[in-house]
Amino acid sequence: MNLKNDLILRAARGENIERYPVWLMRQAGRILPEYRTVRASLSGFKELVETPEKAAEVTVQPVDLLGVDAAIIFSDILVVPEAMGLEYQMVESKGPYFEKTIKTEDDLKYAEFNFDVEDRLSYVLEAIRITNKELNGRVPLIGFAGAPWTILCYMIEGQGSKTFSKARKILYQNPTLAHDLLNRITEVTIQYLKAQVKAGAHMLQVFDSWAGILGTEQYAEFGLKYLDRIAREVNEVPLTLFSKGAFTSVEAIARLDCNTVGVDWNMDIATIRKNIGETRTLQGNLDPCALYASHAEVERLTNNMLNSFSSKRHIVNLGHGVYPDIDPEKVRTFIQTVKNYELK
Amino acid sequence: MNLKNDLILRAARGENIERYPVWLMRQAGRILPEYRTVRASLSGFKELVETPEKAAEVTVQPVDLLGVDAAIIFSDILVVPEAMGLEYQMVESKGPYFEKTIKTEDDLKYAEFNFDVEDRLSYVLEAIRITNKELNGRVPLIGFAGAPWTILCYMIEGQGSKTFSKARKILYQNPTLAHDLLNRITEVTIQYLKAQVKAGAHMLQVFDSWAGILGTEQYAEFGLKYLDRIAREVNEVPLTLFSKGAFTSVEAIARLDCNTVGVDWNMDIATIRKNIGETRTLQGNLDPCALYASHAEVERLTNNMLNSFSSKRHIVNLGHGVYPDIDPEKVRTFIQTVKNYELK
């Protein structure tokens, strides 16, 4: 199917664009009343993720309602550890919780790593197919997965953490187990990302949400090494790597075989551009809290950010997922400001 | 009283030292069984903080039991907002919780800012006096306070947060209120730090635990501006500024009128040294999780860190507070490795 709007794909590849493409992490979600209606008709977050028609419906909503230049499949990075046998619950206002965790070789019995990924995660792939039918080529659809290090964090900790000290402890006490797990997670993740492309994803993003809790050397060893393998093996569509908080590793990430590097709101785009040159597209990075400001101020802050771009290799986004209590009208102002911005 | 060991003060001032001084953030605390015994004899964390004899007792413990080169008064940064009228509870395994928070000008009625700091926080000052008597000049005593930005975060949010989006929202929606509060907090903090020196603190540290959630420009406006005032006005004893996660602001912090800059474990000491030159002492920065490793590995990792120092302007510490489940024997290995290290 021909895409009517392929702006984001061209920006990712470093091709010419007429204006900057724009979308928001977590655009399909609680900011939209229309999402909350769908969500309220179901038993919870997980039922929404696991019901392809409904997941597709909320994936398309921000395209219709906000006018973003891409859809991102409504899902969760934790579907991967769950497919491995570690079931999770999404606890309201607390986040994910896994009953079984892996802390020793013996705990490996809780998880399996050789399974038919397309079969076990068929509900995500089906949601991708339905979404593309409903989008009918209006915008590209982004598939995604968690980075191996971030998935490992959840598999060890079983939930979020301020310090992720249990996960990091294993890097010191049993690096062999950590690498063994990271290898297995990477294998499954590569299969999963390729399956999403086969199902119709036009672009992929890998989220390394807990990159920032590792020092530079440990992130190279336990994080980048596996992102590198993913980037080399998954090359069917443009790939974005977003390692949140990895301040000292941005240049190393930009050397991986990806198209786009995601940028946190508290990193400086101009500095990063200076350091990495024009080799990669940057995605980001308005502070999600900027959308709490007045409309005039949202416009000013967005234009400030756009003015700091020195080339066309940019995909506009927030520097983190949009917060659930943001007024959708402010999101519209943000998007409209990007669309009105004249590219020199 | 003459100090028998003033190594840390000389290191802070950039004077000559025979070996690197070493202490640990949170050294007085749950890692020591002797601390847990004292704690168990009381109703909870707050009673310990508010009972000068007991606070002094646990402050001295790591000097006796671990052989650190400095004591740090056992207290909490939240005694300051509490002195302002915002009482907090320390909820087991969850952290602090404030019933009353400040989100609008109207909420200012919950707090007062003109009060006798020495009177209201007399229990901390008394603990400092008792500690010094018990230390009898063995090592210097460090006093501390939270940075205005971090205290503001707690006053607005009322508890910890992953995003501190309520606090950051106010920076966009009502910067005037934010600055007003930051000014008032700064005033009280300066009085409090000076009172600690008068009571006997030989050195001071200001903790900006939530520095890292602000972008560079916002941290300059809402964080550094107030640290600058503290650094200029509090100059009786050496001052350490520790802005956790402020990757892009380290050079700006080093330009403030402080002696020592605290360094996170995921920052690179060699890079920071290159950027700031020999103008300031650096404090840090072993990964607290490194103490989960074997004794031999703790020794190796500690020596690696020490080898990365290119000058004598260093105070050795972890890059964050020691985790409560760390084996005290590992802490002793860390400390002994630093003490054995031959300074060139």
Chai-1 contact restraints between the chains, C-beta under 6 A:
chainA,res_idxA,chainB,res_idxB,connection_type,confidence,min_distance_angstrom,max_distance_angstrom,comment,restraint_id
A,S165,B,C289,contact,1.0,0.0,6.0,A-B,restraint_1
A,S165,B,Y323,contact,1.0,0.0,6.0,A-B,restraint_2
A,R168,B,C289,contact,1.0,0.0,6.0,A-B,restraint_3
A,K169,B,C289,contact,1.0,0.0,6.0,A-B,restraint_4
A,K169,B,Y292,contact,1.0,0.0,6.0,A-B,restraint_5
A,Y172,B,C289,contact,1.0,0.0,6.0,A-B,restraint_6
A,Y172,B,Y292,contact,1.0,0.0,6.0,A-B,restraint_7
A,Y172,B,A293,contact,1.0,0.0,6.0,A-B,restraint_8
A,Q173,B,Y292,contact,1.0,0.0,6.0,A-B,restraint_9
A,G215,B,W265,contact,1.0,0.0,6.0,A-B,restraint_10
A,G215,B,N266,contact,1.0,0.0,6.0,A-B,restraint_11
A,G215,B,D287,contact,1.0,0.0,6.0,A-B,restraint_12
A,T216,B,D268,contact,1.0,0.0,6.0,A-B,restraint_13
A,F247,B,F247,contact,1.0,0.0,6.0,A-B,restraint_14
A,W265,B,G215,contact,1.0,0.0,6.0,A-B,restraint_15
A,N266,B,G215,contact,1.0,0.0,6.0,A-B,restraint_16
A,D268,B,T216,contact,1.0,0.0,6.0,A-B,restraint_17
A,D287,B,G215,contact,1.0,0.0,6.0,A-B,restraint_18
A,C289,B,S165,contact,1.0,0.0,6.0,A-B,restraint_19
A,C289,B,R168,contact,1.0,0.0,6.0,A-B,restraint_20
A,C289,B,K169,contact,1.0,0.0,6.0,A-B,restraint_21
A,C289,B,Y172,contact,1.0,0.0,6.0,A-B,restraint_22
A,Y292,B,K169,contact,1.0,0.0,6.0,A-B,restraint_23
A,Y292,B,Y172,contact,1.0,0.0,6.0,A-B,restraint_24
A,Y292,B,Q173,contact,1.0,0.0,6.0,A-B,restraint_25
A,A293,B,Y172,contact,1.0,0.0,6.0,A-B,restraint_26
A,Y323,B,S165,contact,1.0,0.0,6.0,A-B,restraint_27
